[in-house]
Amino acid sequence: MNIIHFENKKLNILAALVLPIYVMGVLYFTMLWHSHGFLGYYKLHVNLIPLFWLWEPIFTGKNFYLDQVALNLIMFAPIGILIPMLLRSCKLKTIFIIAIISSLTIEFIQPFFGRCTDIDDLILNTLGAVIGFIMLKLFTVISSDKRHDVQHIAFPVLKQRQKVRTSAAGGKYAV
């Protein structure tokens, strides 16, 4: 269930072309880009409190982090999509490891560019890559005309409860 196989060479080539552009964009936005809204509110700091964004509005009265949550999830979702397309066969564990290593690298380098380091970024970036992988997996299942598998991926309990009965006419049907 957690493996994706890609045999489409055109998609492999497309992923190989898009991945470097994506990486350059991520590096630009995580290292060089400074929004005027971010400067002045949070100076250079290190946040080692996991999920601080949940409590931040209570402590500071501001909702600064909610935008950051969405941006971090969206920014790393392409890793969960492009890497499996490039590798042709990929497990969720591989995406998880690549996302953690990539995010850790970014978080360690950011202070040298005057940016903040945040454990929440590591968590959310990794979660974004996992969500991207799951979206790609669901898309491949649906597009390969295995619609019944989507139900079993989303609701594995239903697969176990499904029973086959024989009707009075001798035909079999699922209950």
N, C-alpha and C positions, 0 to 999 in steps of 0.2 A: 504494500500500500504506500510506503514512503519512498518508492523509487520511481523516477521518471526516465523513460527511454525516448530519445529523439533520433529518428532516422532520416529526417528531412534535411538534406544538405543545404538547401537554400536558407533555412532557418538557422543552421549552424553558421553559415557565412554571415548572415545578417547579425547574429549575436556577436560574432568576432569583430564586425565593423562598429557596432553600437557600443560595445563594452568599453573601449578606450575613451570614447567621447563621454560616456556616463561617468567614468572614473575621474576624468578631468573636471567635469561639472561638480562632482561631489567634493573634490579637493579644493576647487575654487570657493564653493559656498561654506566649507568647513574651516578653511584656513585664511583666505584672503578677503572675503566679503564681510563688510561691517555695515549693519543697518544702523541708522541714526536712532531707531527705537531701542536698540540693544545697548548702545553706548551710553554710559551715564547711569543706567539703572543697575546693572550688574557689572561691576568692574571685574578685573581678572580674579577669578576664584576657583576653588576646587570643591565640588559638591560630592561628598562620599555618602550622603544619606539617600538610600534607595527610595524611589517614588516620592521624592520631595514635592513634585508638582501636584500631588494630591493634597498636600497640607499647605502649600505656599499661599493660596488665597486666605487661609485662616490666619497665618502668621503675619503676612505683609499687607493684606487687604487688596492685593492686585492679582490679576489673572494672567500674568505674563507667560506662564509655562504651558497653558493649554494649546496655544498656537505651536509651541515647540514640540509638543507630543505628536500632533498631526504631521508636522513637517518631518520629524525623525522617522515616523512609520512610513511615510510616503517616499522619503529619500532612499531608504534601503530596500524597499520592495523590489526594485529592478534586479537586485542581486539574486533574489529567489527565483527570478524569471530568466535572466540572461545566462547565469552560470549553468543551469541544467541544459539550456539550449546549446551551449558551447561544448559541454563535456559529453553530450549525447546520452549519458546514463549517470544519474545523480541521485543520491539519497538525501533525505532531510538532514541527517547528521552532518553531511558535507557542507550544506548551506549554513547550518548552525555554526560550524567551526570557522568557515570563511567569514561569516558576518561578525563573529566575536573578534577574530584576529584583525579584520579591517577596521572595526570600530575602536578597538583598543589602540591600534596604531594611530588613528586620527586623534583620539583623546590624549595620548601621550605627546603628540607633536603640537597640538593646538596652543599650549602656553607659550611656545616659542614664536608664535604669530600674534600674541596678544589676545588670544581667545581663552575662554573658560573650559575647564575640564569637568565633566559631569557624569556620574555613574548612571544617571537616568538615560543619558544619550546612548550608553552602551546597551542598556536593557531594551530601549525602544528601537534602536537600530537593528538589533538582533531579532526582535519581534517582527519588525517590518519585513526583514528578509524571509522569515518563516512564513509570514502571511503571503508574501509574493510567491513562494514555493507552493503553498496550499492552493492559491488562486490558479497557478499554472497547472497543477495536478487536476483540479476540478475541470479546467478548460480542456485539458487533453482527454479526460474521461468523457466529457460531453461531446467533444468534437469527433471522437473515434466511435461514436454511435453506441456507446455502452451506457445509456442513460440509467439503466437499472443499477449500475455500480455506484452512481452518485448517491443514491439512497442508502446504500450499504456503507459508503464512506462516511456520510453525515450521520447516519443512524444505525450503527452496527448491531444494536440490540434487536432491531426489526428482523435482521437476517436470521438471528437465532430463534426468534419466536415463530417464524413462518413455518407452517405445517402444511403438508400435502394430504388432501383427503380424496377419496374416490367417490364420485357421484353415483347415483342409482343407475345411470346409463353406462357406467364403466369408465368415464373420463376422469382425469385427475385435475384438480384445481387447488390453488393456494388459499389458505385461510388467513 
